[in-house]
Amino acid sequence: MTPIAHSTSPLHLRPTAVAALACLLSGFHAAALAQTTADTTLETVVVTGSTRERKLTEVPYAITAVGAEALRNSGPMVNLSESLARVPGLVVANRNNYAQDLQISSRGFGARAGFGVRGLRLYADGIPASMPDGQGQVAHFDLAGAERVEVLRGPFSALYGNSSGGVIALFSKPVRERQFEVGVDAGSFGLRQGRVSVAAPLADGFDMSASLSRLSIDGFRPQSGADRQLATARLGWKGDHDRVTVTVSDQNQTADDPLGLTRAQFAADPDQTTPEAAQYGTRKVIRQTQAGANWTHQFTDTGPLSRTQVTGYTGSRGVMQFLAIAPATQANVRHGGGLVDFDRQYNGVDARALWHWDTLDLTTGVNVEKQTDDRRGYNNYTGTAAAPTALGVAGTLRRSETNRADTREAYAQADWALATDWQASLGVRSGRVRMRVNDAYLSNGDDSGALDYRYTNPVAGLHWRASSALTLHAAASRGHESPTLGELAYRPDGNSGFNTDLQAQTSRQVELGAKWREGGLALDATVFRIDTDQEIGVATNAGGRSSFRNVGRTERFGAELGAGWRVMPGLRAQMALTLLHAQYADGFRTCTGIPCTLTAATNTTTVPAGNRIAGTQPASAYAELAWTTPWSPDAEAAVEWRAQGRTAVNDTNTDHAGGYGLFNLRYSHLWRVDEAGSLQLLARLDNVAGRRVVGSVIVNDGNGRYFEPGAPRSALVSLRYLRRF
């Protein structure tokens, strides 16, 4: 097997501010490389971050819309990693581990997340998929039913809070006609998926849609299989001045966890699974049900109040996860056990009003969110620590507590037409995040605690329509990111208990951008700089527990280029390029063992200023060339190229995952069965050369198992039958 390349990729770059600006300027001259998504037209309309629907070129921040065709052509529509590689500034790493969700980072924010999505706000049809503490999941996103996914990079809208990296928002297809759809997917490594959906306008202004899917996969590594069922339903009603939408979703998933590999294990055989995964039966069971409702009322009188909107939601999420922690480690009286078991209840309400004057749109609103976790921990063995009788089973209770997080926020954002070609955007969001832990397992001490984080984040943007083809924008904002409940769970000194020393991280972000649209050519280019105070980083990672601390200042700057060009009838090109310089501006000490006192030399090491932020890459890129075949206007063949630079796996930068470039091939064909029916084929061959690369990394893993292998060469065949009535 091919060992991890330390640096053989052409994307092993160290961008500077000059290089970033040069990339931006050269993008304008390289007109053959342009735009954002394969099926985005020059008049793409987006709603994320704006007071109302606007064209993508009219908003003063970097945003990308990925449409339904791109989502469908990118794979089985299971993971956002299939399609969001075409979004500059965003890295979506597929861990090939359904027990841990995707690893998503925007301009470096979220790269350190060990599980779930961190540092971005997530929404599905206006319902948050991020909890009040900042942790989120996207596994319940119904990509097959999506009309588009919008990605806003950076905190450049006051309509969203408690994140540094921006927003990912999914919008479902509107119901326009009666239709029935059935789809099947078959692929390498035992991938099998079936989907069925219906949609129909009903009487008296009502419409409905519903879908059901079932996925199973064996995985290319032992102990990496998964099974997922996802059901969604949507009921809408539209009157003369009102629109009401009710959505319900239910996800049930079981997934084995193959864990990461050490460098030696990956070099020897990237298809192997570390022995501890099988020994402890590492796995996760997830069940999540949520419901939401949105009511919009349009006013018709002559007053300034134009529209009101109220969104409410409630849900429950349960997780049971078996970890690979040795019984001897769990014998520590302060340890919470090797089995995590929690049940979460969450709910929230967002109410906003849109005001309109001749040259001014103003949105004002309030937001309230709450989550309550009944969290328990158990030994992952029976018997004694010295002589366990069984591993990977639920044993003695070791942790019992109630975790709570709630958010109270108020916000306002105004879009003001200063002149014919000038528009300003100003906003502010102020709120409080409260974290509380009530410990009910007191035999090892009382680990209760509470913290409040308060913030006021202003945002400003300026948009100039320089010509019929070119628009320029500038934006500045302050970002806020509170610690999650998981990051507050342990102290860096090795004891359990609430980490009362952990502060929120704040950032100051600015960006300059340009958007060009003319004659089948589209180009988005952005340069940015981000300075962060009190960056949250890993303090210790040992014994199955991670603790966190504030590591001081960090800085990020870089450039993003998204492009698309219709070269000639039947031939189009697309690309995305990201350059990111992300480093620690302050040196700090980190633990290498337990016990550890961060102010002392024992079991610690120094991370010097200038080290790269772990989990980030200096560059990433995507390119695509698609050809509509001459024998059929409904057939398309395409070649894709995905690449990224090497990734630092730890704060000390003593090891890296090598950079890589991968080629994929795809072919799609649509047959008109009759006037009402159609059959669509998608065939993909991913990683054509069969390169063995690291697909994602486990940042600062205490066992040195940093490397999560990317998939080898894999094939997919999808069939979809659509019938309109």
Buried (B, 14 or more C-beta within 10 A) or exposed (E): EEEBBEEEBEBBBEBEEEBBBBBBEEBEEBEEBBBBBBBBEBEBEBBBBBBEEBBBBBBBBBBBBBBBBBBBBBBBBBBBBBBBBBBBBBBBBBBBBBBBBBBBBBBBBBBBBBBBBBBBBBBBBBBBBBBBBBBBBBBBBBBBBBEBBBBBBBBBBBBBBBBBBBBBBBBBBEBEEBBBBBBBBBBBBEBBBBBBBBBBBEEEBBBBBBBBBBBBBBBBBBBBBBBBBBBBBBBBBBEEEEBBBBBBBBBBBBBBBBBBBBBEBBBEEBBBBBEBBBEBBBBBBBBBBBBBBBBBBBBEEEEEEBBBBBBBBBBEBBBBBBBBBBBEBBEBEBBBBBBBBBBBEBBBBBBBBBBBEEEBBBBBBBBBBBBBBBBBBBBBBBEEBEEBEEBBBBBEBBBBBBBBBBBBBBBBBBBBBEEEEEBBBBBBBBBEBBBBBBBBBEEBEEBBBEBEBEBEBEBBBBBBBEEEBBBBBBBBBBBBBBBBBBBBBBBBBBBBBBBEEBBBBBBEBBBBBBBBBBEBBBBBBBBBBBBBBBBBBBBBBBBBBBBBBBBBBBBBBBBBBBBBBBBEEEEBBBBBBBBBBBBBBBEBBBBBEBEBBBEEEEBBBEBEBEBBBBBBBBBBBBBBBBBBEEEEEEBBBBBBBBBBBBBBBBBBBEBBBBBBBBBBBBBBBBEEEEEEBBEBBBBBBBBBEEBBBBBBBBBBBBBBBBBBBBBBBBBBEBBBBBBBE
